[in-house]
């Protein structure tokens, strides 16, 4: 199993080193790399070297990794529904395929951790595992292919550069300030995703306030700060109203 994991070892260790040394990744992505490394190491130690711990312990890091991946996908897809993320059609379809693949992976982990260790698997269970595993790979590959089409179009349009969104001006009591509102972010398996903060004035009901709590919002401040010009009183130099 360690030999089979050799290409994945290079990818996972490279991701961990990139997150720790180069610090080009956020904490959540680095945690996913670490969980993937721990799950692979525990599987190798159990199958290749005969370590005596349960399958539940060996597959717990993988279950945590799937939970984080599923939560991140739900965050992106629901943010697209609210209007914070602007996913393309291919990116949205890929997100749905990824969610289906993660659900199948959860079923596969449950079968491996609960059914197979306690009993001799029958023919139906073996067929279920044999069909489900390549189907997960096919769904993830199909979603990645759709995202790669968008990336190829962006490559032809922009020459491989990120989309540039100008910063907006906000009038604060200290004066005009440049703030970042609209922009783009790079998500694994999604590519470049555009985002725009929500309008806080539209989320008035309780359901929208709870759902939008995890997404940045901003108020339309055209009328928030106004300069008050002094009123000139005729005949009085420099007089202003009280």
For each residue, the residues with C-beta under 8 A, 3 or more apart:
1: 4 5 43 44 47 48
2: 5 6 44 48
3: 6
4: 1
5: 1 2 8 9 40 44
6: 2 3 9 10
7: 10 11
8: 5 11 12 40
9: 5 6 12 13 40
10: 6 7 13 14
11: 7 8 14 15
12: 8 9 15 16 33 36 37 40
13: 9 10 16 17 37
14: 10 11 17 18
15: 11 12 18 19 25 29 30 33
16: 12 13 19 20 30 33 34 37
17: 13 14 20 21 22
18: 14 15 21 22 24 25
19: 15 16 22 23 24 25 29 30 33
20: 16 17 23 30
21: 17 18
22: 17 18 19
23: 19 20
24: 18 19
25: 15 18 19 29 30 33
26: 29 30
27: 30 31
28: 31 32 68 72
29: 15 19 25 26 32 33 188
30: 15 16 19 20 25 26 27 33 34
31: 27 28 34 35 68
32: 28 29 35 36 65 68 69
33: 12 15 16 19 25 29 30 36 37
34: 16 30 31 37 38
35: 31 32 38 39 61 62 64 65 68
36: 12 32 33 39 40 61 62 65
37: 12 13 16 33 34 40 41
38: 34 35 41 42 61
39: 35 36 42 43 58 59 61 62 65
40: 5 8 9 12 36 37 43 44
41: 37 38 44 45
42: 38 39 45 46 53 57 58 61
43: 1 39 40 46 47 58
44: 1 2 5 40 41 47 48 49
45: 41 42 48 49 51
46: 42 43 49 50 51 53 55 58
47: 1 43 44
48: 1 2 44 45
49: 44 45 46
50: 46
51: 45 46
52:
53: 42 46 57 58
54: 57 58 117
55: 46 58 59 112 113 116 117
56: 59 60 113 114
57: 42 53 54 60
58: 39 42 43 46 53 54 55 113
59: 39 55 56 62 63 109 112 113
60: 56 57 63 64
61: 35 36 38 39 42 64 65
62: 35 36 39 59 65 66 109
63: 59 60 66 67 106 109
64: 35 60 61 67 68
65: 32 35 36 39 61 62 68 69
66: 62 63 69 70 102 105 106 109
67: 63 64 70 71
68: 28 31 32 35 64 65 71 72
69: 32 65 66 72 73 98 102
70: 66 67 73 74 99 102 103 106
71: 67 68 74 75
72: 28 68 69 75 76
73: 69 70 76 77 95 98 99 102
74: 70 71 77 78 99
75: 71 72 78 79 214
76: 72 73 79 80 85 87 95 187 190 193
77: 73 74 80 81 87 92 95 96 99
78: 74 75 81 82 211
79: 75 76 82 84 85 195 215
80: 76 77 83 84 85 86 87 92 95
81: 77 78
82: 78 79 198 211 212 215
83: 80 86 196 198
84: 79 80 195 196 197 198 215 216
85: 76 79 80 193 194 195
86: 80 83 193 194 195 196
87: 76 77 80 91 92 95 190 193
88: 91 92 150
89: 92 93
90: 93 94 146 147 149 150
91: 87 88 94 95 146 147 150 190 191 193
92: 77 80 87 88 89 95 96
93: 89 90 96 97 143 146
94: 90 91 97 98 142 143 144 146 147 189 190
95: 73 76 77 80 87 91 92 98 99 143 190
96: 77 92 93 99 100
97: 93 94 100 101 139 140 142 143 146
98: 69 73 94 95 101 102 139 140 143 189
99: 70 73 74 77 95 96 102 103
100: 96 97 103 104 139
101: 97 98 104 105 136 139 140 143
102: 66 69 70 73 98 99 105 106
103: 70 99 100 106 107
104: 100 101 107 108 132 135 136 139
105: 66 101 102 108 109 136
106: 63 66 70 102 103 109 110
107: 103 104 110 111 132
108: 104 105 111 112 129 132 133 136
109: 59 62 63 66 105 106 112 113
110: 106 107 113 114 115
111: 107 108 114 115 116 125 128 129
112: 55 59 108 109 115 116 117 129
113: 55 56 58 59 109 110 116 117
114: 56 110 111 117 118
115: 110 111 112 118 119 121 125
116: 55 111 112 113 119 121 125 129
117: 54 55 112 113 114
118: 114 115
119: 115 116
120:
121: 115 116 125 126 129
122: 125 126
123: 126 127
124: 127 128
125: 111 115 116 121 122 128 129
126: 121 122 123 129 130
127: 123 124 130 131
128: 111 124 125 131 132
129: 108 111 112 116 121 125 126 132 133
130: 126 127 133 134
131: 127 128 134 135
132: 104 107 108 128 129 135 136
133: 108 129 130 136 137
134: 130 131 137 138
135: 104 131 132 138 139
136: 101 104 105 108 132 133 139 140
137: 133 134 140 141
138: 134 135 141 142
139: 97 98 100 101 104 135 136 142 143
140: 97 98 101 136 137 143 144 189
141: 137 138 144 145
142: 94 97 138 139 145 146
143: 93 94 95 97 98 101 139 140 146 147 189
144: 94 140 141 147 148 189
145: 141 142 148 149
146: 90 91 93 94 97 142 143 149 150
147: 90 91 94 143 144 150 151 189 190 191
148: 144 145 151 152 191
149: 90 145 146 152 153
150: 88 90 91 146 147 153 154 191
151: 147 148 154 155 191 192
152: 148 149 155 156
153: 149 150 156 157
154: 150 151 157 158 163 191 192
155: 151 152 158 159 160
156: 152 153
157: 153 154
158: 154 155 161 162 163
159: 155
160: 155
161: 158 164
162: 158 184 192
163: 154 158 184 192 194
164: 161
165: 182 183 184 194
166:
167: 178 179 180 181
168: 178 179 180 181 182
169: 176 177 178 179
170: 176 177 178 179 221
171: 175 176 177 221 224 225
172: 175 176 177 225
173: 225
174: 177
175: 171 172
176: 169 170 171 172
177: 169 170 171 172 174
178: 167 168 169 170
179: 167 168 169 170
180: 167 168 183
181: 167 168 196 197 218
182: 165 168 194 195 196 197
183: 165 180 194 195
184: 162 163 165 192 193 194 195
185: 192 193 195
186: 191 192 193
187: 76 190 191 193
188: 29
189: 94 98 140 143 144 147
190: 76 87 91 94 95 147 187 193
191: 91 147 148 150 151 154 186 187
192: 151 154 162 163 184 185 186
193: 76 85 86 87 91 184 185 186 187 190
194: 85 86 163 165 182 183 184
195: 79 84 85 86 182 183 184 185
196: 83 84 86 181 182
197: 84 181 182 215 216 217 218
198: 82 83 84 202 203 212 215 216 217 218
199: 202 203 217 218 219 220
200: 203 217 218 219
201: 204 219 220
202: 198 199 208
203: 198 199 200 208 209 212 217
204: 201 208 209
205: 208 209
206: 209 210
207: 210 211
208: 202 203 204 205 211 212
209: 203 204 205 206 212 213
210: 206 207 213
211: 78 82 207 208
212: 82 198 203 208 209 215 217
213: 209 210
214: 75
215: 79 82 84 197 198 212
216: 84 197 198
217: 197 198 199 200 203 212
218: 181 197 198 199 200 221
219: 199 200 201 224
220: 199 201
221: 170 171 218 224 225
222:
223: 226
224: 171 219 221
225: 171 172 173 221
226: 223
227:
228:
229:
230: 240 241
231: 240 241
232: 239
233: 236 239 240 241
234:
235:
236: 233 239
237:
238:
239: 232 233 236
240: 230 231 233
241: 230 231 233
242:
